[in-house]
Amino acid sequence: MTFFIGILVAYATFFVLNNYFSYPVALEVFICFMLVFVIMYITTLVRINATKNMNNLEKLFKKNDKHAYYSFIYAISNKDDKRMITSYRKLIKQKKYQPQYALFTIMFSLYFGKTLGLREEVEKINQPERKTYYQTLVLIHENKLEEAKNTMKAIKKKWMKEALLAEIASREGDDKMAKEHAKSALKHTKGIQYYVLKKTYERESFL
């Protein structure tokens, strides 16, 4: 469907360019081609980030099996240690992911239950709310639950707060409350983040 919409838009664009402008035909074709590509890319991106369809998300990861980022996220979601190590090593070597080095390092370390040096890495995260989220997550993994509860008060995003509350409740042995917060976290998120949480919660019997 996205492809056909792109073709229709490209055809209309070519008609306008050909009748109202004096560009070379080759340039008009190139503009139309790029327009189709951009439309398909944006539409796919929006659809993926707005979905809760696990089958579609699974297809996304299978289609991008060799892509370091998607492989990394898939490994976290499905508890694949070998893939986790391999994809992390690939990620940190790629220039385009260097600005997110601290974030991936925190995720990698927490995956393996390591917290040493993570407070320093958290300080390198630029987005304030994301920084607070991971700061709280590190505290939870250090079993500093009361400090974590105070820190997370600054978080406004519902899924972040509910996900953290689920982790805290689980650490406190309150399985019923952990499940309630886990369901709420899923309710307030979509796309790849939804996939990560759902897979994690299924594995940890939160659902």
Backbone torsions as a table, in degrees:
resi	resn	phi	psi	omega
1	MET	NA	-45.0	179.3
2	THR	-60.0	-40.0	-179.5
3	PHE	-62.2	-45.5	-178.4
4	PHE	-67.2	-36.5	175.5
5	ILE	-62.9	-42.8	178.5
6	GLY	-60.6	-42.2	180.0
7	ILE	-63.5	-42.8	179.7
8	LEU	-63.7	-43.3	178.3
9	VAL	-64.3	-41.4	179.6
10	ALA	-63.8	-41.3	179.4
11	TYR	-62.8	-44.2	179.2
12	ALA	-64.5	-39.2	178.9
13	THR	-64.7	-43.2	179.6
14	PHE	-62.6	-39.2	179.4
15	PHE	-62.1	-45.7	-179.9
16	VAL	-64.5	-46.6	-179.0
17	LEU	-63.1	-40.4	-175.9
18	ASN	-73.1	-28.0	-175.6
19	ASN	-100.8	-22.4	-175.0
20	TYR	-119.8	-5.0	178.2
21	PHE	-130.4	165.6	-177.5
22	SER	-115.7	38.9	177.7
23	TYR	-74.2	153.4	172.6
24	PRO	-61.4	148.3	-178.2
25	VAL	-58.1	-39.3	-179.1
26	ALA	-61.0	-39.6	179.3
27	LEU	-68.8	-38.8	178.6
28	GLU	-62.6	-42.5	179.0
29	VAL	-64.6	-40.9	180.0
30	PHE	-63.6	-43.2	179.0
31	ILE	-60.9	-44.3	179.8
32	CYS	-64.2	-41.9	179.0
33	PHE	-60.8	-46.0	-179.5
34	MET	-65.2	-36.0	179.4
35	LEU	-63.6	-44.4	177.8
36	VAL	-60.3	-45.2	-178.9
37	PHE	-60.9	-46.2	-178.8
38	VAL	-64.4	-43.3	179.7
39	ILE	-61.5	-45.1	-179.5
40	MET	-65.3	-40.6	-179.0
41	TYR	-65.9	-48.4	-178.1
42	ILE	-65.2	-42.7	-179.6
43	THR	-62.5	-43.3	178.7
44	THR	-63.4	-42.6	-179.3
45	LEU	-63.1	-45.3	179.9
46	VAL	-64.6	-43.6	-178.4
47	ARG	-63.3	-41.7	179.9
48	ILE	-66.5	-42.7	-177.6
49	ASN	-75.7	-8.8	-177.6
50	ALA	-111.0	-0.7	-173.8
51	THR	-96.7	156.0	170.6
52	LYS	-123.1	14.1	179.8
53	ASN	-80.6	106.8	-176.0
54	MET	-64.9	-31.3	178.6
55	ASN	-64.7	-42.3	178.5
56	ASN	-66.4	-37.4	179.5
57	LEU	-70.2	-36.8	175.9
58	GLU	-62.5	-41.5	178.3
59	LYS	-62.2	-38.0	178.5
60	LEU	-60.0	-45.5	-178.5
61	PHE	-70.0	-37.8	178.5
62	LYS	-67.0	-38.9	179.4
63	LYS	-66.1	-31.7	-178.1
64	ASN	-109.7	35.7	-175.8
65	ASP	-55.9	-33.2	-177.1
66	LYS	-91.7	-5.9	-179.2
67	HIS	-79.2	124.2	-173.4
68	ALA	-56.5	-44.3	-177.5
69	TYR	-64.5	-51.2	-178.7
70	TYR	-64.5	-36.5	177.6
71	SER	-64.4	-39.0	178.7
72	PHE	-63.5	-47.7	-179.8
73	ILE	-66.0	-39.2	179.0
74	TYR	-63.3	-40.1	-179.7
75	ALA	-63.7	-43.2	177.6
76	ILE	-61.4	-45.3	-175.1
77	SER	-67.5	-34.6	-172.9
78	ASN	-111.0	12.0	176.0
79	LYS	53.4	57.9	179.2
80	ASP	-111.6	94.2	-173.8
81	ASP	-59.4	-46.3	-177.2
82	LYS	-62.3	-46.7	178.5
83	ARG	-63.9	-36.8	-179.8
84	MET	-59.5	-48.7	-178.9
85	ILE	-64.9	-45.2	-178.3
86	THR	-63.7	-47.1	-177.7
87	SER	-68.7	-36.1	178.3
88	TYR	-63.0	-44.6	179.1
89	ARG	-61.0	-37.8	177.9
90	LYS	-69.3	-42.4	-177.8
91	LEU	-59.2	-49.8	-173.7
92	ILE	-71.3	-10.8	178.1
93	LYS	-91.1	-16.0	-176.9
94	GLN	-87.4	128.0	-174.4
95	LYS	-58.1	-39.5	-175.4
96	LYS	-67.4	-18.2	179.5
97	TYR	-101.1	2.7	-179.9
98	GLN	-57.7	-39.6	178.2
99	PRO	-62.1	-18.8	-179.0
100	GLN	-106.5	16.6	-178.0
101	TYR	-55.7	-46.8	-178.1
102	ALA	-60.8	-43.5	-178.7
103	LEU	-62.2	-47.1	-179.3
104	PHE	-66.6	-34.2	178.9
105	THR	-67.1	-40.8	177.3
106	ILE	-63.0	-46.8	-180.0
107	MET	-61.9	-42.3	179.7
108	PHE	-63.2	-47.2	-177.7
109	SER	-66.1	-44.1	179.4
110	LEU	-65.0	-33.8	177.6
111	TYR	-56.7	-40.7	-179.2
112	PHE	-94.9	11.0	175.1
113	GLY	74.1	24.0	-179.3
114	LYS	-106.6	135.4	179.9
115	THR	-123.4	-5.4	-177.8
116	LEU	-60.2	123.4	177.2
117	GLY	81.5	0.0	-175.3
118	LEU	-75.1	-26.1	178.2
119	ARG	-62.2	-38.0	178.1
120	GLU	-67.6	-37.3	179.5
121	GLU	-68.6	-37.2	179.3
122	VAL	-59.7	-37.6	-179.1
123	GLU	-63.9	-17.9	-178.6
124	LYS	-85.8	-9.4	178.8
125	ILE	-76.1	128.0	-174.1
126	ASN	-79.4	-38.5	-177.2
127	GLN	-73.2	119.0	-175.1
128	PRO	-54.1	-48.6	-176.1
129	GLU	-69.3	-39.3	176.9
130	ARG	-65.2	-37.7	177.3
131	LYS	-61.1	-45.2	179.7
132	THR	-64.6	-38.7	179.1
133	TYR	-58.9	-49.9	-177.7
134	TYR	-74.9	-28.9	173.8
135	GLN	-62.0	-43.9	178.3
136	THR	-65.9	-41.4	-179.2
137	LEU	-62.8	-39.6	177.4
138	VAL	-63.2	-43.4	178.5
139	LEU	-61.0	-39.1	178.5
140	ILE	-63.6	-43.1	179.5
141	HIS	-68.1	-21.7	175.8
142	GLU	-89.8	3.4	-178.5
143	ASN	62.1	28.3	175.0
144	LYS	-98.4	69.4	-169.0
145	LEU	-68.9	-39.2	179.7
146	GLU	-66.4	-40.0	177.4
147	GLU	-65.9	-37.1	178.4
148	ALA	-63.6	-41.6	179.5
149	LYS	-62.5	-37.3	178.5
150	ASN	-71.4	-40.8	-177.9
151	THR	-65.0	-40.5	-174.0
152	MET	-73.4	-6.9	179.9
153	LYS	-61.3	-24.3	-178.6
154	ALA	-79.9	-10.1	-177.4
155	ILE	-81.4	130.5	-178.8
156	LYS	-102.7	-31.2	-177.7
157	LYS	-64.4	125.4	-173.8
158	LYS	-61.6	-44.6	-176.6
159	TRP	-65.2	-36.6	179.1
160	MET	-63.7	-48.3	-177.9
161	LYS	-63.0	-43.9	-179.0
162	GLU	-67.5	-37.5	178.5
163	ALA	-64.3	-41.1	178.5
164	LEU	-67.8	-41.1	178.4
165	LEU	-63.9	-34.7	176.8
166	ALA	-64.2	-42.6	179.2
167	GLU	-64.7	-42.7	180.0
168	ILE	-64.2	-46.1	-179.8
169	ALA	-60.9	-39.2	178.5
170	SER	-64.0	-42.3	178.7
171	ARG	-65.2	-31.2	-179.9
172	GLU	-84.2	-1.7	178.4
173	GLY	81.7	12.6	179.5
174	ASP	-96.4	82.8	-175.2
175	ASP	-63.5	-37.4	-179.8
176	LYS	-62.6	-46.1	-180.0
177	MET	-69.0	-35.7	178.0
178	ALA	-60.6	-42.4	179.4
179	LYS	-66.7	-39.0	179.4
180	GLU	-64.1	-44.2	178.9
181	HIS	-68.8	-35.0	178.5
182	ALA	-63.7	-44.4	178.4
183	LYS	-63.2	-38.7	179.0
184	SER	-67.1	-39.2	178.5
185	ALA	-61.8	-42.8	178.7
186	LEU	-65.3	-36.6	-179.9
187	LYS	-62.0	-31.0	-174.0
188	HIS	-103.7	17.4	176.4
189	THR	-138.2	165.7	-178.0
190	LYS	-144.6	175.3	172.4
191	GLY	64.7	-143.6	-175.6
192	ILE	-61.9	-39.3	179.1
193	GLN	-63.4	-36.8	176.6
194	TYR	-62.3	-43.7	180.0
195	TYR	-60.3	-46.9	-179.4
196	VAL	-60.5	-49.1	-178.3
197	LEU	-64.8	-45.4	-176.9
198	LYS	-62.2	-46.0	179.3
199	LYS	-62.5	-41.8	-179.6
200	THR	-65.3	-45.9	-177.6
201	TYR	-68.1	-35.4	176.8
202	GLU	-64.3	-42.3	-179.2
203	ARG	-67.6	-36.0	-176.7
204	GLU	-94.0	10.2	177.1
205	SER	59.4	35.9	175.2
206	PHE	-82.8	-15.9	-175.8
207	LEU	-112.4	NA	NA
